[in-house]
Each structure stands twice: as structure tokens, then as C-alpha cells.
């Protein structure tokens, strides 16, 4: 265009009459130097879509407008393919993941909870506060890592230990200040799905071990009944999901839902605490289930995240097998662990790094 304007200026300076045919102006209609607004829009759309997956070029959008007369602009009759839901998920995983996550993450913290244990057949309740510490290690390998595949890309190990004093009430009377401790070790693996750039859901499965000690040995109830120590051991399979939402660059919220499949259990009752001549009973537990759920608020940072997590945990076990032992005088002593349930409500506070 600048060349044509220069040519017109020279003609005017020379004083010659300006004839259109003398103007050095040529009209090019080739696609190389003339683009319609529709073509420019098509190229912008194509660039945006290609940014998600450069290995898969996206065809330009079709136009219903007729080809301009005297122009060589070509209209692509092929309709634009819109990304599927699966492609959107893939795009968010590879390109537009806003959720803060690390390959290796350690979490440590403390928790406080209130537990109520019940055996309905004896009107028995054991209740009190537990105070403990916990630790979690999570490994999210990079996509090219050997431990990352289309089924598993998240591994987590967590453990906790807590202590507290329980108050016992039943048809046998009342005992206060029973020392309890609870230990748990779990390992799970799962897969991170990004249902949106700022939403992640991680279904998981694994194994867990739970050990609860209730030591009333040497104590006597309000009715004169002697107490004895008990130890519960559970092996179970947790099946659940984690849900995480990145609110902004500084805050995350999330939650967890889990069903615990009971695999094996044993209840040890130390009757020898009452009389050293009495045998201890060991009852096999076969049927039960657990549930747990939590909400989570996380303040994220460059090096450390701080979290608060209220939670609920529930267990229900049915009658155990009956165990028989021989007493000091040759008498047969039998017993079972009756149908029971426990509910734990609490809150965790921790730091991630």
C-alpha cells in the first residue's frame, strides 16, 4: 500500500493529470497477502485448540458465507471438531492443572477426638477423649516415571497413634480413667482424575491395620466387678476417594469418603488380670465394616501448606467366634466378643511440605 501511495504522490508533484490507469496500484487477491476476518478468527481458534494438544491439529471452522467475488479466499467446508469430555480431562491434566501438588509430600500433625464404644447387649459404653499425632507420605510420580500408568499415579502411606482415658459404664457398674491407646497403619494407591482444571478426584484402594488397647486391669467397678485388659486387632481394605478443589492460588478445600471392608480381626481378653490362674481368651472376628469421612481446608504456600480437617470414623463388628479355655480347676470357660460399634468424631491440624 505504501508503494501505491508513493506513486500517487510523484504523479501529483509532477503536475500531470492523474489518471487511474497511471497509478501504480495492483490488487492482489491471493490468500498469501489478503485475509478475511473469518480466516483470522479461524486461525486464532486453531491456535487455542492446538495449545492443548500440539500433536493433534484441529481443522479450521466452516463458514456459511459465500466466497467473495474477485477473491481467491478459500472456505473450508469441513466442520470444526469440538473436544470431547475425555479430551477436556486430558487437557486439564497435561496443560491446565491449577491444583498445587508435589511429587513427594509429607504431612505431619496432631489430632483430638471423642470416641464412644458400645456393646448393646450389656448396655455397655466406653467414652472419652483421645489425643494423638499422625504422619502421611504421598508420592505422585511424574507421567514418564515407571510408577505412573493409566491405573495408578498416587501412592500414600499414613500412620497415627493416640492416647486417652475412657469412662466405662455397663450393667456391671462404673469405672473411670481407663487408659486406652490406638494405633493405625495404612497404605493406599489410586489415580488422579482432573474433572476440571481446579477439581481433582482420586479414587483409591489399599490395606489397613488398626490396634486398640483398653486397659482396665487392676481396676474395680462401682459394683465390685473386676476389670481386665482387652486388645482389638483389625485388618481391613479401605476403598474410597479424595476430592480436592483449588479455590485460588492460596486456598484449597476438599473431602474424603471411605468404606472399610473388614478382612480379619481378633479380640484378646486378658482374664489373667482378674486371676492369674484364669486363661486369656482369643476370639476370632470375621464380620464387620467401617466408614469414614472428612472435610479439609488447606492454606497453600510455596514451601508449606497448613490444614484443618474435621472427621468422623465409624466401626461396626458382629459377634465373634466363641473361644473355649480350661480354667484352673478344670472347668470350661467360654466367651465371645459381642456385637459392638464405635463412633469417633474429631479434628486434625497439620502442615504439609
N, C-alpha and C positions, 0 to 999 in steps of 0.2 A: 504494500500500500504506500510505503514511503517513497518507493521509486516512482510510482504514478504521480504522486503529489509534486515531486521534484520536476518531473517532465512538464506538468501543467504550469509551474512557476516559470520555467525557462521560456515557454511559449508566450506568457504574458509579458515578461521583461523585454522580449524581442519586438513587441508592438504588433506582432502578426495577429490576424484574426484567428481566434481559436475555433477550430473545427473538431467535433468529437472524434472524427476518424483520425485526426492527427495526434490525439492524446495517446501516450504510450501506456495504455491500460489493457490488460488482458484478464479475462475472468476464468479462473480455474475452478472446475467442479470436481476435481479428483478427491478421493477420500483422504489423501495424504495431507492436504492443507486446508480443507474445509470440513468442519464437524458440526452436525446439527446438535441442538440442545439435548435431543433424545439420546444421541450417541454418547455425549458427555456424561449423562446420567447413568447410562448403561455401564460405562467404564468405572464410574465411582462405585456402583453396586457390586460390580465384579471384583474390584479391589477389596472391598469389605468382606465379601464372602471368601475370597481366596486367602485372606489373612487367617481365617480359622483353620484351613487345611490347604496349604500351598500345593500339595501333591495332587489335588483334585480340582482342576479348573472348572469354573461354573460358566455355562453358556450365557451370553447376553440376553437381556429380556426382549420379548417380541413387542412389536408396535403395530397397532391397528391403523396408523396413519398411512396414507398412500405415499409412494415415493415422490419426492419433489421433482417437478418437471424441470428439465435442464440441469439436473444434478445427478452425479453418479453415486449418491449416497445409497448404500445397500441396507435393506431391512432384513434382520434375521428372523425367519419365520418360526424358529424353534422356541417353544415356551420356556420360561425360566424355571429350573428345578428348585423347589423350596427345600431347605434342610429338614430332614425327618427328626423326630424326638430323639432317636438314638444318636443322630449326628450332633444335636444340640448338647446332649450329655457329654459326648466325646470332645466337643469344642470346649466345654467348660472345664473338663479335666485337663486338657492339654494346653489351653491358651488363656482362659479367663477365670482361673481359680483364685478367688479373693480370700479364701479362708486361710488363716495363719496356721501352718503346720510344719513340723520339722521331721527330718529323717529319724533322729534319735531324740526322745523326750523323756525326761524323768520328772515325776511328781511326788512330792512328799508333803505330809501334813498331819493334822490331828482331827479327831472326831469325838463327838459326845452323843450318846444315845440313851433312850429309855426302853427297856425290854420288859415285856410281860409274857411269862411262860405259864401255860395252863394244862392241867390234866383233869378234864371234866368229871371223870368217874369218881375222883376223890375230892372234888371241889377244891383242887389244889391250884394255888397261884404263887408264882415266884416273880417278883418285880423289883426293879431298881435301875440305877444309872450306871452306864459303862463309859470309861474314858480310855482313849487309845490313840495309837499312831498308825500310819499306813504309808505305803510306798507303791508307786506304779512306774513301770518302764514300758514305753511304747515304741515300736520300731515300724516305720513306714518306708520301706526300701524304694529307691528310685526306680523308674519304669524299666531301665535297662538292667537292673540288678537281677541276679539269679533267683532271689527270693520273691520277686514280684511277677505275678502272672495274671491270667484272666479270672482266677478264682480267689486268690489270696494276695493282698498287698498291705495287710495290717496285722501285726503281732503284738500281744500285750501280756505282761505278767504283773500281777499285783498281789500284795500281802498286807495283812493287818493283824494287830494284837491289841486287845483291850482288857481292862480290869474294872471290877466294880464290886459293890456289896448289894446283895439281894435280901429282901424280906419275904419269908415263907409263911403262907397260911394254908391250912387244909383241915380236914376232919380230925387230924392228929394234933392240932394246936398251932402255935405261932413260934417261929424262930426268926430273929432279926440279925442282920450283919453277917450273912453267909458270903464268903469270899468266892467270887466267880472270875474265870478268865476265859477269853475267847480268842482263838487263833484261826486264821483263814489264809489259804494259798490257792491262787487261781491262775490259769493260763488260757488265753483265748486267741483265736485268729479269725480274720474276716476280710471284707472287701469294701473299699470306699467308693460309693456312688455319689457323683455330684449331680443332683437333680436340678440344680441351678448354680450359677457361679458362686453364690453365697450360701448355698444349702448343701450339706453333706449328710448322707445316711450310711451307716456302717453295720450291716448285719454280721453277727459273729457266732461262733460255737467253740466250746472248749471243755476243760475239765476243772473241777474244783474240789478242795478238801476243807472241811470245817471240823474244828475240835472245840468242844465246850466242856469246861470243868466246873462242877458245882460242889463245893467242899463244906458240908455241914457236919463232917466227922468230929466227934467230941462235944457236940452241942446237944442240948436237950430242949424239947418244945415246952410250951406252957402247960401241956397236959402230962408231961413226964416222958414222952416218947423220945427215944434216942435217934439222933441224926446220923447219917453216913454219907460218904463221898460218892459222887456219880460222875461218869465221864461219857460224853456222847461224841461219836465219830461218824461223819457223813462223807461219802464220796458221791459227787453229782456231776451232771453235764449242764452247764449254762448255755442257753440258746436265747439270743436277744439282739438288740440293736442300739446303736448310739445315733443321736440326731444332733447336728450342730448347725447353727445359723450365725453368720458373721454380720452383726448389725452395722458396724462401721469399722474404721481402722483401729479402734481401741476397745471394742466390746464384742463378746460372743455370748450367746445363750444356747442352751441345749438340754437334752434329756436322755434318759436311758429306760428301756423296758426289757425285762428278762423273765424267762420261765426256766426253772431249775428242775431237770429230770433227775430224780433220785435213783442212784445206782446201787449203793451198798451202805449199810450202817451197822454200828454195834454200840450197844449201851452197856457200860460196865458199872455194876453196883457193888460198892466195897462194904459188904456186910461185916467184914472183919473189923471195921471201925467201931461197931457196936460190941462185938465179942470176938476176940482173936481166934476163937475156936470155930467161928462160923465161916463157911465158904463164901467167896465172892461169886457173883453171878455175872454171866456174859451173855447178853441177848442179841441175837441177830435181827436186824431191822431190814425189811425188804420193800416196803411200800410207803411212798411219801412224795412230796413235791414242795417246791419253793417258788416264791415270786419276789421280785424286787423292782423298784422304780426310783428314779431320781430326777431332779431338775438341777441345772447348772448355770451359774453366772460367772463369766470369766472376764477379767480386765487384762487385755493383752498388751505386751510391750516388746521391745526389740530383743531383750535378753530373758526377761522373766514375765510369766503370767501369774495372776493371782485369782483364786477361785473360791466360790462358796457354793456348797451343794447339799441341799436338804434331801433326805432319802427315807425310804421305807423298805423293810425286808421282812418277809413272812415265810414260815415253815409249818408244814402240817405232816405229821407222821402217824401212820396207823399202828395198831397193836403189833408188837414184835413177836418173834417165835418164843415159845416157852422153854426156859432152861431149867434143868433139874440138877441139884447137887446134893451130896450126902453131908448131913450135919455131924457135930462132934459125938453124938450118941447113936449114930447110925440112922437117924431119921432122914427122910427125904424132904429136901427143901426145894420148892419150885417157885418160879416167878417169871413175870414178863414186864416189859416196858409198855404201859398202856398208851392208847391213842392220845396224842398231845399236839399242841400248836404253840408257836411263839411269834410275837409281833415286835419288831424293833423300829422305832422312829428316832431319827437323829439328823445331825448336820455335820458336814465335813468342811474344813477350811485348809487350803493348801497353796503351794507355789509350784509352778511348772518351769522347767528350764531345759 
